[in-house]
Every structure is written in structure tokens, then in C-alpha cells.
């Protein structure tokens, strides 16, 4: 059966016709897409995009910071990504005296570029199909445990051998729900410096109000630079390091986009689940996501109240707020999109066809009970999924508890622990303590704790709550607020001075002081509950589902090969390099509503409202607008274009991805999807699933005309 499936994959990737717009394609196999891409308008080859033997576009695309994409735009390692991808670093470098969030940051020389310790840029150098080696010895008769053991042993052996012959980091990723495996060779750059960022009134214009919603007017970009050792190798930060000389950097087009233009996006999409059964889609959209939305909404309301009152708190909680709000609004969109566009019903219709196909031949008996088994498995899992959501989103949302948890490792040290190891732990905790208190406001945390622990107690049955929550009735007369006040008043982890004093004088004999701290005790109670009550059952049901999903994936591919040979099967996103392609165009999400494919600076001025933070316009931008001082970055129609949409299948992780024209020239930076199309991680509908990009001309306009950072423009290869 294994050989049969491997040949099936090959057939799919080689002979099937492709479906435009939808799909996140493996660049190494892009020659299979080349014909369709060229018929849609592309004027380059698959080899230009991904080449093993020659420099190609893949050599200018990086996984930025572990969660976004960045692209190299000069021969000196200059890198563009989104403002929201660089946001954490902009915030870290900001203070009340140097408020880069509000005022922006522009390094006018390389000497002024700011180090970002811990930030990485990862570049794929090569990938190889190792499916046959990974699945060697695997048969359908094996138990899941036996299967996993063999696969792990095979993977360890392959990686060990691969490491002998390379200077790159190596890893193996699974595709098609553990039916296919690729070996990745990655180059990891560790000296990344912040070069430029517009003020948040540009980089986050529209804020949470406009997030996920077209039309957008956000200048969502930031600028970094990769540095290497003098010999061109990745290295930790050093003053002796030099700007990176890439094998390839993207030329930049000033020609803009028109309706119907071919585009493609190159990047690192995070996670999608396009092949879930209907039961899973319904559970996500109508059970899990509404709970997350409710809990995060309560926290965001608290953040907003405090941030609006105090500029210092606004800076402190800017990154936390942005991270929380992004998912909060997305999950609302996913639920609405799936219900509005009948995502569950479409899945059920496909499942009906699948079951009919299964019943046609006795040889397909392995799939006969799949859909029924999904019903049982997801029903059994649901209460444990909810328990985990309440634990993570409500229980561990208290910053004090989460911070205190970092000290459990220190408390576990013994007399046998070497002084060197102990010093390393203490040093790390001191650094973490400095970071934590820099962006911490205790009154916010107290309110969040009361709100979240109250929601936890009210929405989970007694046997699905950590014991500490049930003790509130006995010890605090049912008052969550009294418990929270006691927690904060008695914990030493609310005081930076107390924590630092403890670390400065720490001895192994003082471990009890940590373990008896109420914040640590709360964390340990949560985790004990998770490890003993939730995790074992959740894991058991999840393993069943994983086995069923792997089998279902194989069955879907077999069925579609026979019944719909024109439909290409692409693997779910998994933070590996992918290409997606489509055409520029507006869309109609509702009756009598039709959106254009682009926005302009006119729209920013129309939205301007000095009383709403999301819509404040800086004086300098208004001046440039009034004078129509757009330079060579204006569109042919004379206006300053800001953003545009196209039919490229993107998701989280694609933030910062280059969106490219038919010649492979940079048109903009992908930064979002339309709210109506956020369901595309689970169910794709080409009528509303559109990606949103900031126009590269607006990016250059802000760098050049707004900030005067012309030295950066001079580095770039610009095509007019």
C-alpha cells in the first residue's frame, strides 16, 4: 500500500491539471504548475522561482522571526517585512523618550541600525523528498505506536546522516497529513538589525477597527537588515559583522497593478486544515472559536480602557494588544464566513460523494467506517478541547501566573546542580524579569485575572476545573476577586525588586520560597490538572483522529484521482516555503456591494479622525497629500495607491510575503486577508478569499518622501 500511495503522489504532482487561485504549492515541484501559471500571464519559468543549481527567487525569501515572511531587496541584505511582523522589535526599542511606535524609526546610516538579539531570518537552501526512507518498514498492519516508533527512528537516522555533509540546519517536515516527508536544509541568520519603521499611524493605520476588513489603507511595512561574519557566514551579533550579500534580491516595480494582472506570493504560510471532515469544521467554527472570541474580547476591553488613559501603558501593552486582537477578529470572520458560505454543508456534500465512491468497490473497505468514526471521535474530543481553551485562554492569561511559571526550573535545582548551570538559569531569569516588568501594569493584570477566572468557573463543570478554582467557594466564599487580591498581595512576583533580591541571593535551600509562592502554586495546580485530567484523554482522542485523518487524506486523493483528475491536491501549510498565484481583482461580498481592487491616499484622508487613535493622520503625510508630492511613486492616474487585493491563497505566516508580478518583480507586501475570506484556512471560496497587500510604491513613498531615508532607496533595484 505504501508504494501505491507514493506513486499516487507522483501522478498527482506530474499529470493533473491545476486549479487557479486556490493552493499553496511546493516551490521545488513548481514545474508542474508552470504551464498554467504562464497561461495566466506569468513571463518567467519555474526555474527562475526555485532552482537547486542556480540563484533564484527562493534565495531572497526568509522566514522572519519564526512567524512571518521577509524578502531581500538589495545586494546589502536589506529586508522588508510587515510593520506588524517587526512590531515587537519596534516596541522593544521604544521608550517614552524614544517612542518609535508613535514617531517611527529611520536609521540614516548603517551605524544607527539597531541590533535585535534573538531575532532570526531562516532561508531554505534545499529540500528533498525522503518519503520512502521515512516510511521504510511502515505497513497498515502496525499499531499507531509501532508506526510512530519506526518513523521516528527513520527520521533520526536520516537527519544524523544529512548533518555529516552540510553546514546548514536540517529538519524533516511531514506533508499530506503524514503521508509524505521532505528533508529541509536551512541557513539561519542570527544578526538582524532594525533599519526603519513608519509611525504606527501609518504602519497600523486603521488598527483593530480595519483589521481583516477591505478596503485597507495601512502602510504595513518595516525594514531590517541581515548581517553576517566578514566571511559571509551566519553569526551572532558582532560589531565586526558586515551586511549580507545575497545570491538574489528582488527588483522593485513602479508600474503598479491592474485588474486581471497575474500575481504570485512567495512565503511561509503557517497552518491550514483544508482537508478536515465536516465534524471538525463545525466544531472549530461554532464551538471553539466563539469561546476564544468571547474570552479575548473581555481582555481587550480591559486593555483598551487603560491604554486610552496613559501613553506609557499604550506602549507597554501595544504588542500584547496587537497579538491578541489579531486572532480575536480573525476567529469571528472564520465563523461568519463558514456559516455564510455553507462551509459545513459543502464538506458534507463531498463526504456523501466520498462514501458513495467507497461503496463502489470492496477494495476500498479501509475507508468504509471513516465518516462514522469521525462523528464519534470529534464528539468525544469536544469537552477536552474546551477544557484546554479555558485553561490556556483564561487560566494562563494572568501575566503574573505565567511569569511565575518561569521560575519552576530554578526551584527544581538541587545540590547536585553545578554552579555554572545555576548561574546560567539565574542570569536568564534576571533578563526575563527585566523584560517582564518593562511591559507590565499590575492593575490591568488584576482585572484580567478576575474576569478570566470568573469565566473559567462559570463555563466549565466542577470536574473540569483546576482544584484551586473550586477552593474559591470554600476559602473565599465564592469571590474570585478576593482570591485574586490575595494572590497578588502575597506573591513576590508582583515586585521586580523582590524577584531580583531573591535571584541575587539565591541558594538551593530557598527553593521552598518559590514553590510556596501563590502564583507558582496556581500555575502548578493548572498544570497538574492538565497533565492528569485533560491531557491523557485529549491525547488519546487526538491520536484516534490523527489516524483517521491520515487515512482520510489518502482516501480523498485516491478518489479525486479517479473522479476529478483536473483537481490538483496541494498539502496543507506547515511553515514551509510555498508559492500561491492568482489575479488582481475586486470582489462582491454582499448584494449590491462591489469593491475595487485598490485603495488610495484619498481614502486615508476620508477616514481621518483626530478623536480616534486608529484614524489619526500625521501632519507630514497630510502635507504631502495636499501638495500631491508623490514623486515617481504616483500611479498613472496621478493618485497615490496604498493597497490592493488579488486572488492569492494566503494565511498567517504569509505576513510580509513578497507579492510579485508576471516578471517576478516586487509589487508589494502581503499583510492580510479579507475578513469574508478568513475561512480559507478551513474552507476555500474563490469569490471572497482575497489577499491584501501594501503597494510597494506607497512603501517607497513613505521611505523617501515622508522619512527622507533616501539612502535605502538608493540600495534597491527599481524598475520604472
Secondary structure, 3 states (H helix, E strand, C coil): CHHHHHHHHHHHHHHCCCCCCCCCEEHHHHHHCHHHHHHCCCCCCHHHHCCCCCCCHHHHEEEECCCEEEEECECCCEEEECHHHHHHHHHHCCCCCCCHHHHCEECCCHHHCEECCCCCEEEEEEEEECHHHHCCCCCCCCCHHHHHHHHHHHHHHHHHHHHCCCCCEEEEEEECCCCEEEEEEEEEECEEEEEEECCHHHHCCCHHHHCCCCCCCCCCCEEEEEEECCCCCCCCCCCCCEECCCCCCCCEECCCCCCCCEEEEEECCCECCCCCCHHHHHHHHHHHHHHHHHHHHHHHHHHHHHHHHCHHHHHHCHHHHHHHHHHHHHHHHHHHHHHHCCHHHHHHHHHHHHHHHHCCCHHHHHHCCHHHHHHHHHHHHHHHHHHHHHHHHHHHHCHHHHHHHCCHHHHCCCCCCCHHHHHHHHHHHHHHHHHHHHCCCHHHHHHHHHHHHHHHHHHCCHHHCCHHHHHHHHHCCCCHHHHHHHHHHHCHHHCHHHHHHHHHCCCHHHHHHHHCCHHHHHHHHHHHHHHHHHHHHHHHHHHHHHHHHHHHHHHHHHHHHHHCCCCCCCCCCECCCEEEEEEECCECCCCCCCECCEEEHHHHHHHCCCCCHHHCCCHHHHHHHHCCCCHHHCCCCCCCEEEEEECCCCCCCCCCCEEECCCCCEEEEEEEECHHHHHHHCCCCCCCCCEEEEEHHHHHHHHHHHCCCHHHHHHECEEC
